[in-house]
């Protein structure tokens, strides 16, 4: 489902924008409703920032006002969204037409920029167009995701990055940095923040081989059951030990 957010500090305008979006979800150029929903409609920028951080795997289309009369403006919120969620699109709906140059400076790259001083019918048409464009982008995204799944992670600076999941060998707790993980992948090793248990739930192919390590069963080349060692390359240079109580379950998974 495409998650849609509306950030507007004027309650009446927020309700109008939300209604237009919901109308387009229900009635559009396709034979059925879009698989989309307004999941958050608020005047508080921090609510949006928190929601996106907690749902960084969702595909998000955000309609943002710029001049919010708060310490955080809509451009900053857009920048935070883009930094936390790679699968996001931004539409600015604002009376501050002069702010367009700042969106360029912040590299926000919005899907569209709708000014409130336009005629009501034009605003509605632009809202409809951006819902259509956002949904087309969403469909393309999920179709590509079905072909190739990605491992999404956050480095120390908080920026979200990703690599194809089929390049990940294993993930383990960092020996020296509390709360950090070390990822061993094809041609790279890097540290990121995260919780192993959460990754296990998020990615079906990641399974525990001991209390501190998840391996990607889809990248295992061979398993020495007797010696409890998994290998991730033909040369058997990339490997990891398996705990005694985990080896039978791992063997069963690899034989599926």
N, C-alpha and C positions, 0 to 999 in steps of 0.2 A: 504493500500500500504506500502511495505517495503521501507523506506527512506535510501538511501545509501550516505555516505559521503566519499570523498577522500581528505586527507590532505597530500600534498607533495610540498615542496618548489622548486623543480626542475620542471619547466613548461613542458619540453618534457616528463619526466618520468610520470608526473601527467596525461598528455594526453594519454599516452600509457596504464596506469593502468585503467583510465576511459573507454577507448575504449574496453579493455578486459572485463571489468565488463558489459558494455552495450551489447557486443556481446553475453555474456552468458545469459543475461536477455532475449535476442531475440531468441537465439538458444540454447536449452538445452535438457535434457533427457525427458522432459514432452511434451505433444502434443501441447502446446501453450506457449506464452511468460509468463514470471514471472510477477506477479503484483508488480513490483519494479521499482525504478527510482533513478538515481544519482541526488540528489536534491541540492548538494553542492560540488563543486570541487575547492579547494583553496590552497594557500600556507600560509595562515594566520591563525594561531591557534586560535586567538581570535574570528574569524568569526565562527569557529566550536563551540567553547564554548558558544557563544551567541545564535547560532541556536538551540543547544540542550536545553538550558535553556528555550527558547521561545517555544519549541516544545516537552516538556517532556512527552507528551502522545503518541508520535509517536514511532513506532518500528524502531530502527536505527541499521544499520550495517555500521561501520566506518573503513575505510582503512587508517592507519596512518603511516607516516614516523616518526622516533624517533629523528634523528639529524636534527633539523629544522633551525639551525643557527639563532635562536631567543631566547629571554629570557625564553620562555616556550617550553619545549621539548614535543615530542609525548607521552611519558609516563605520564607526567602531564596532557596533554589533555585527555588521556584515563581515568585517575583517575577522572577528572572533569566530563566526560561523564557518567561514572558509578555512580558518586555521584548525578548527576542531573536526570538520566533516568534509571529506573530499567529495562526497555525493550530495552536493547542495547547489541550489540556484537562488539568486537574489533578484527581487523586483523592488525598486524604490517607488513608493507612492508618496509624494511630498509636495509641499508648497514652496520649498526652497530650491528653485531652479538653478541658482548660482552654485549649488553644491556639487554639480556634476563633475567639475574639474577635480574635486577632492576624491571622488570615487576612482578616478583615473590614477591619481597620485598614490592611493592606497592599494592599487592593483586588485580592486574588488571585482571588476568585470561583471556588472549586473546583466541579467537577462533582458531587462528593460528598465526604463526610467519614465514614470508617469507623473505628470505635474497636476496638482489639484485645481489649478486655475483654468483647466480645459473644460469644455462643455460636458455636462453629466453623461450624455450619450457617448461621447468620445472616451471618457474615463471607463465607462462600462465596457465598451468594445475592446479597449486596451487590456482591461482585466481579463476578459474572456480570451483574448489572443494569448496572453501570458499563461493562463491556465492550460490552454491547448498546447502551447510550446513546452511548458513544463512537463506536461503529461507525456508528450512525445519523447522528450529527453529521458523521462523515467522508464518508459517502455524499452527504449534502446539500451538503457543502462542495465535493466534486469535481464534482458536477452543476452547481453554480453557477459553478465555475471554467471549465467547458467553454463556458459562455455568455459569460463575461467574464473575460479574463485581466488580472492585475494586475502592475504594476511595483513590486517591493518594494525598499526602500532603507533605509539606516541613516544618520541624521544624526550630527552630531558628538557628541551626548550618548549615542550607542549604542542609542537606542530605534529599534525597527523600525517603519516606516510603509509605506503603500502607496497608490497611485493606479491607476485603470484604465490599462492599457497604451495604449489608444487615445487617451489624452490627452497622451501623450509625443511630442514632435516630434524632439528630438535631445539627445544627451548628449556632453559634451566634457570634456577635461582642464581643470582649473581653472588659469588663467594664473598665479595668485599663490600658491596653496595646494598644496604638494606632497602627493600621495596623495589629493587630493580631486577630485570631479567636479562639474560644473555641469549641471543638468538644465533643459531648456527644454520646458515643457509648456503645456497650455491654461490661460491666465489665471494662470500662475505660473512663477517661476524659483527654483530652490533648489539648495543645495549638499549633497552627501552623500559618504560614503566609498565606495570601490569600485575595481574594475579593469575597464577597457573590454573587455579580452579575455574576462573572465569573463562580462560582460553579453552579449557576442556569442554565447557558447555557451548562455547561459541563455534568451535570447529570440530566436526565429527571425527575427522581423521587424526586429531591430536589426542594421544592417550598416555597415561602415566606408566612409566617403566620403573620408577622409584618415587619416593616422596618429593623429590626436588626436580624431576625432569619429565617433560612431555616429549614424545617423539611423534613424527608424522608417519603413520603407517603406510601412506601412499608413496613415500620416497625411500622406503626400506628396500635395499637390493637383495639382502640375504640375512638369515638369522641362524646363528650357531646356537642351537637349543642347549646342547650339552654344556657349553662354556658361557652361555647366557650373554651373548654379544650380538648386537644388531649392527649391520654394515649398510652404509648409504652410498657406496661407490664400488665399482668393480674391482678396484685395486685394494679394497678393504683398509683404506687409510682413514676414512671418516667413520667412526664407530662409537658405540656407547654400551655400557654394561646394563644389564637388566636385573632387577631384584628377583630373588628366588620365588617369592610369592606372586610375582607378576608374569613369569615366563609362560605359564600354561595359557593364560588368557591372551597374551600377545600372540602366541602360536596359533590359537584359534582365529584371531582376527586376521592374521596374515594368510590363512588358508581359505578365507571366504572368497 
